[in-house]
Amino acid sequence: MAAVPMGPEAEQVIFGVVDELLARTRLDPRSSIDIVIVNCSLFSPSPSLSAMIVNHYRLRSSVRTYNLGGMGCSAGVIAVELARDLLQVYRGARALVVSTENLTQNWYLGAERSMLVGNALFRMGGSAVLMTSVSADVPRCRYRLAHVVRTHVGADDQAYDSIFEMEDVQGARGVKLSKNIMDVAGGALKRNLTELAPLVLPLREQARFFAHLARHLWSQRGWGWAGWRAWVVGGASWAGGTGAAAGAAVGGRRRGPGGRPTPTRTGGLYGAAARAGRTPPSAPSAAAPSAAPYVPDFHTAFEHFCFHTGGRPVIDVLEKALDLSPVDVEASRYALRVYGNTSSASVWYEMEFLEAAGRMHAGDRTWQLAFGSGFKCNSAVWVALRDVPPSPELIREE
């Protein structure tokens, strides 16, 4: 894995991260790379960026190349999933995955406020990751990809229009961010967590959730299949509510003295749905007592959290929604402060920060979460195969 700060041209960024990756792995690209996957949302030239890599490194003619364009800031997770699937088909192969963003030809020159935000937030950047299905590479690998969960809510017009590349009334081209983007992101996150949580939470945590759900349904006299299905399918599930109100729906444990997790129980499924303006089935009357709120503890599933640097409000909402500590989101805040929003590469900037700070140890589980236009919410879960020695010299300041 390698990451570099913004550069003036796509070649400088892409070749810079690939060169660093090849230096670390000590591999000859002409004989060692079988698959090349590049993702970049706003810059899609012809020949493609993947073809640019093939030409620069003189890769052999049998290399398989893929170029993902216009898929938003979560396309890095999409590229990782594509590499995983290809490596399952082509055994004994290596895949180079490059995530980048280039703003050179996409700087907004107009005066529309909703389209000027991107100029202040986004920055050029890139990351390069080498994934392998070569058995001899296992002793050198740092991580194993455990899960990928992708959520696409583009069937909803509001979600589809929330991030949109377009021309303003003066003909200047840029990316418009809608005011309801946090609500859209909250709804996409809810759906993503509904699928991810059963895969990563231990059975005891899942049992606690369903026990809480059963107590609530009993107290509301909605016990039975109809009541259960209305709650789970109707929107409460693992993370009820939408937008910022979903912050009370999922949670975890704050870190106590010595870095040990201490239980917290803030918010809850019913509370989140109510605050989001959604009334769950069989809502209790004002006089009826509701069950004590319960939130799944995602610290039982992950040691590290790498959230896409979509902006400070996004990180703030996720920190509150998942009941995380400032240390848990330090990598995300660091990447945003030092590098800006480097789009799909940002989750790898955060992984490198965790490595450089000496926090990555064998067995640690890292959750990469990213949002993107369309609208998408994608998660990847990585398990560290060995301790990563610290590299404090790689930690930059402003």
N, C-alpha and C positions, 0 to 999 in steps of 0.2 A: 504494500500500500504506500502511496506517495501523494503529497499535495503541495501545491505552490500557490503564492498569492497572485493577485491580478497582474496581467501583462498587457502590453499594447496590441499584440496580434495573437490570433488563434494558434499560429505555429509555435510561438514562444511558450504559450501555456501548455498546449498538448504535448509537444516534443519535450518540454521540460519535465513534466510528470512521468512520461514514459521513460525518458533517459534515467531519471532517478530510480524508477522501479527496476529497470534492467540492471542498474549498478548494484542495487541491493540484492537482487536474486542471482546475479552473475550468470545470466542466460543469454545465449545468442538468439536474437529475435528471428533470424532467417530459418533456424532449425527448431526453435522451441515454441513458437506461437502458431496455433492451428486455427484459432477463431479470434476475430476482432469485432468488438461491439462498441459503438460510440453513440452517446446520446447528448443532444444539444437542442434546446427548444427554439430559440429565436434565430439561430444562424444555421442555415441549411444550404450550403453551396453545392455546385456541381462542377467537377467531380466531388463526391461526398467527403466528409471528414475521415471516414474509415478508409477511403481510397487514398487520402493524403498520407495516412500512416503507412499503408502498404507501399506507397511510392518512396517515402522517406527512408524506411528501414529495409527496403528491397525484400519484402516478404515473398515467399514462394507462391507460385500461381495457384496452388491447391488451397490456400487459406480461405476460410469462409468469413465474409464480412457482412455486418449489419449496421445500418445507420438509423437511429431513432430520432425523429424530429418532431417538434411541436407538442411534446407530451408533458411539458410542465416540469416543475421542480421535484416531483417524485419519480422522474424517469430513471434515476439511478437505481432504485429498487427494481424497476421493471427490467432494466438491463441485467441486473444480477440474476433475476429469475430466468430470463432468457438464456443466460450463460449456464445456469444450473441445468436447465432442460436439455440444452445442446450437449453438455458434457455427459449427461446420462445416455444420450444416443451415441455420441462419438467417444467411446471409452479410450482412456489413455491419451487424452488431448489436454491442451491448455488454452484458456480463453483470456484475452486481454480486454478488460472493461474500462473504458474511458468515459467519465462524466465531466461535462464542461458547459460553460455558458460564455457567449461572446456578444457584447453589446455594441461593438464598433458600428454596425450598420443599423442598429435598432435604438439609438438614442432619441428620445422624444424631444422634438423641437417646438412643440406647440405650447398652448397656455391652459389647457384643460387640467384642472387640479387633480381629478381622479386618475389622470394619466401621467402626471408629473411625479407621483409617488415612486414609480419604478426607477426614475433617474437618481433619486436620493437613496434608494435601498439596495438595488442590485449592483453587483460588481462582477467583473470577469474572474474566472478561476477554473480550476480543474483538478481532477483526481484520477489516478490509474490504479487498478486492482488486477492482480493475476489470480485466476481461479483454475483449478486443475482437477482432473480425474486420473492423473498418473500416480500409481501406487507408490512409486519411489519418491514422490514429492512429499508424502505425508509427514515424515519427520521434520520437514522444513516449514510446514504450514503453520500459520498462526491461529487460524480460525476455521471452524466448521459451520456451514450455513444450515441452521436447524429448521427455520420456517420462513416462508414468504406469504403474506396475506395482502391481497390487493382488493380495493374497494372502489367502484366507479359509480357515481350517482349522476352521471350526465343525462340520464333519461328525464331528469327534472330540469325544466327550463331555467329556473332561478339558479340552480347549481351550474348549469352549462354556461350561463351568461356571466358568472361571477368574476371570471378572469378572461378578458377577451382582447385579442389583438385587432385593432381597427383604426380607421381614420377619423379624426375629429372634424368639426364643421369647416375648418380651414384646410383640410386635406393632409394635415400632419399625421403620420402614422405612429402608433404607440400601443401600449397595453393598458387597458382600463380595468381598474379594480373596483368592484361594486361595494356599496356600503354594507351589504348583508353577507360579506364574505366570511365573517366569523360564525354566523349562524350556519352557513353552508358547511364550513369546516367542522363544526360541532356535530352536525348530523352525519357527515361522512365518518368522523372519528367513532361515533357511536356504533355504526354498522361494522366498522373495522374491528373494534374491540369485541363485538359480539362474536365474531369468528375467531379472533386471536386468543381471547381469554381461556376458552376450554383447552387450547393447545398448550398453553404455557403455565397456567395456574395449577398448583398441586391439588390433589383430590380433596384434601382437607379444606382448602379455601373454597373450592367449588361446593363442597357439602355445606359449608357455612352459608354461602349465598343462597342455595336452594332451601335451606332450613329457614332462613330469614324470609324468603319469598313465601314459603308455606305458612309461616306464622301470620304474615300480612294478609294472605288470601283468606285464612281462617277468620281473622279478626274482621275482615270486610264481608264475611259470609259469601265469598265468591269461590269457595273451595270446589275443586273439580276441574276436569279437562277444559271446559269452556272458559273458566276464569283464568286458569294458568296460561292457556294459549293467548287470551286477550292481552295479558300482561307481557308475555315474552315477545309475541309476534307484533303486538300493537305498539311497541316502542319503548317499554321499560327496559327489558332485557338486562344486559350487563352494564349499560351506560345510558340510562334514560335521559330524555330531554335533548335539546338542541342548543347550539351556539354556546355562549358564555355560561348559560345556566347549566350546561352539562358538567360544569366543573364540580358540582356537588354529587354527581352520579357515580364517578369512579374515584378511587382513592388508594391509599396505601399506608405506610408508616413513616413518620419522621425519624430522623436519626437522633439518637440520644447520645449521652456521653460515651466516648470511645468509638463512635461510629456505629453503635449497635442500634438496630431498629426498635422503636417503641411504638406500641399500637396507638392508633388514633381512629376515631369513628366520627367523622364529620360529614354532614350532608346525608344523602340517601337517595334511593331510587324514586320513591314517591315524591320526596321534596324537590328533586331535580325536575321531574315531569311537571309538577305544579308551577314551579317558578318559570319554566319555559313556556307557560301558557297552554300546556297540554294536560288535560284531565284524564287520568287512567281510569279504566273500567271500575265500576263499583266504588267511586271515590267516597271517602267517609264524610259524614256530616261534620259540622263544626264541633258538635258535642262529642263525637266519637273519637276515642283515643287511637292514634296510629301506632304501628309497630315501631320499635326503635330502629333508626336508620342503620344500614350496613353497607359498606363499600368494599369491594374486593381489594385485597392487598397485593399490588403488583410488585412490591419489593420481594415477595416470595418467589417471583418469576425472574426478576432481572437484578443485576448488580449495577448496570450502567444504562444511561438513557441518552440517546443522541437524536434530538429533535431538529428537524429542518429549520434553518434560521429565517423563517418567513417574516420576522420582525419582532420587536420587543413585546408587543401585545400578544402575539401568538405564543411566545415562550411563557409569558406571565399566566395566560389562561391554562396552558398545559401543566404548569407547575401547580396551580391551584386545583385543576381538575383531577390530577393524579395524586394530590397530597404529597408532593415531593419537597425535599429540602433544597436550599440554595446550592448545596454541593452537588446534588443530583443534576441540576440544569447548568452547572458551571461551564461545562464544555460547550453547550449551545450558546450561552451568553458570550463566552470567549470568542468563538468563531464569528459571531455577529459583530462584536465590538472591533475585532482586529481586521477581519476580512470582508465584512458586509455579507449580504445575501448572495452567496455564490451558487445559488440554485441547487441543482441535483448533486453537486459535489460537496455541499455543506456538511452532510452527515459523515463524510470521510475526514473532513477537517477536524471534526469533533472526535472521531476515533483516534486520530493522530495525537490530539491533545491528551486524551486519556492515556495513550501509550507513553508519550513523552513525560507525563507527570508520574509515571511509575504505578499507575492504578490498575493496570490490566494483568490479571493473574490467571493461571490455569483453572479452567472450570467456570470462569466468570461469563455471565450471559449479558449481551448487549442488545438493546432494542433500538433499532433505527426506525424513525417515524417521519414521513414526509408527506406534504400536501402538494397538489399540482392542479393545473388548469384541466378542465374537462367535465366534472370536477373529480379529483382522485385523492384517496388517502391510502397510502401503501406502507406496510411494515415489513421489516426483515429482522430476524433474530439470529445472532451469531454467538457461538460458544468458543471461548478461548481454549486452544489446545495446549498452551504453555505460557509461562510467565514472559512478559515482554519487558526487557530491561529499559529503565528510564532514559530519556534523552532530553534533559532540561534545556539544552541549547536550541531545541526546535520550538520552544514556546516563545512566541513573539509578544511584544507589547505594542501599544498604539504608537 
